[in-house]
Amino acid sequence: MYKLMPILHVLSKLVMLFSGLFIFPSLVSIYYHDGALDDFLASMFVGLSVGLFLWAATRRYERELRPRDGFVLVSLLWIGFAATATTPFLLYYPHMNVAQAFFEAMSGLTTTGATVLSDLDSLPQSINFWRHFLSWLGGMGIIVLAVAVLPLLGVGGMQLYKAEMAGPMKDSKLTPRIMQTAKNLWTAYAALTLAAFLCLRLAGMSWFDALCHAFTSLSLGGFSSRSDSIAYFDSLAIELVMIVFMLLGAMNFANHFLAFRNRSIRHFLHDAETRSVLGVMGVSIIGLSGYLAWHSNYDYFTAMRLVSFNLVSVATGSGFVSADFGNWPLSVPLWMLMLSCFAVCTGSTGGGIKMGRALILFRQASGDIIRLLHPTAVVPVKINQRVVPPQVVQSILSFIFAYIACMVLSTFVFMMSGLDFLSAFTAVIACINNTGVGLGVVGPSSNFSVLNDFQIWMGSLLMLLGRLEIFTLLIIVTPAFWRK
């Protein structure tokens, strides 16, 4: 029988490490005197106490992680971290139940950006900071951050890295040592976050708003410190800055690091995924702007401003809104939500299928058509001049089948629990793609607080499925996994 105790021992250490992060919102609370300090200090105490108890109970089982341990540990870490992050919400909002608080925390860590909170403008600054900080941690993957410090805990990191990192090419590394790879990725991530913070401040945001939105722009988290999201600022300069950093967040962070190191953007220019993402979004913006101007009272340039920001936001999985696109012709927001299924790069902070998988599948289909005409032709699938192994193509087909099956089944579950089709279908897209905004009752003018507890728990599960790319979570519920 598969043994959980060694994994729980590692989990205990990382829960204690995560609980130490409550110091940051505590400092914000002290600075603003917002009344939430005791809640964060109590949350830190609870997290450290639970972690210490679990560590003491499992210390005799300590050993090196094995390959399949990574899948269990990653799944438990996301659940454990979300449960730990839930505590300040429960303490500060006595009316909030566990389902809602866990949903809010899971939404932050998975960079979904869906919320059950209202009147965000009046939230304590430390609570708002905590929501955005969770998104920033989850953007690159808090597990990848943990990989950088796992050697200090006596734990190997490669199994975690493979289970956590998204995309079909997750075995590739920037450096021979996995710890250095994680550090390099986080260096690029932190540098771009700092740049976003300064640019948003220069564009007109306050220091606090700039920090919060820098966290969630690059992480594609979608949380805002304002109830009206980006529409509150009504600033073209802010929208342009956020478009740039959302697009940067949608690109492969390995390319960001290589661009920093080599002081060259040639890695982006030569990357088929990046060109495809930018091309699809560019064509969509031009086309949908014309369609919206034709079917509404907007002139073309106003339509382009609105479509550009909201399309990039939804397609990248950010979920910021600058207008209520739920009132636009239905084909426009549906196209934007459809783009969220694949319009980000492998190795980015976004969710969904990823453009890399879509390109491989497209080229496989093109090769099959050629082979129908020329049965003896050899047409290898290539991405960036590299041949994609057949087993990778097969795994992508399996992933997309599982992805579509989860979407269909979840849509029916939401409908049977009381939602109309449009709300159910787009709620599934919003959660499993980590987009955070849908249509109908979960549209841009509303939020997920309208859902009942069962629907909220279902949304939390879908967010976790999407963030861990389905198989990481599904594999641990198969009977074969638990056999020796």
ABEGO torsion letter per residue (X at the ends): XBBAAAAAAAAAAAAAAAAAAAAAAAAAAAAAGAGAAAAAAAAAAAAAAAAAAAAAAAAAABBBBBAAAAAAAAAAAAAAAAAAAAAAAAAABAABBAAAAAAAAAAAAAGAGBBABBGAAABBAAAAAAAAAAAAAAAAEAAAAAAAAAAAAGBBAAAAAAAABBEAAAABBABABAAAAAAAAAAAAAAAAAAAAAAAAAAGBBAAAAAAAAAAAAAGAGBBABAAEAAAAGBAAAAAAAAAAAAAAABBAAAAAAAAAAGBAAAAAABAAAAAAAAAAAAAAAAAAAAAAAABABBAAAAAAAAAAAAAAAAAGAGBBABBAAABBAAAAAAAAAAAAAABBBGBABBEAEAAAAAAAAAAAAAAAAAAABAABBBBBBBGGBBBBAAAAAAAAAAAAAAAAAAAAAAAAAAAAGBBAAAAAAAAAAAAAGAGBBBEAABAABBAAABBAAAAAAAAAAAAAAAAGGAAAAAAABAAAABX
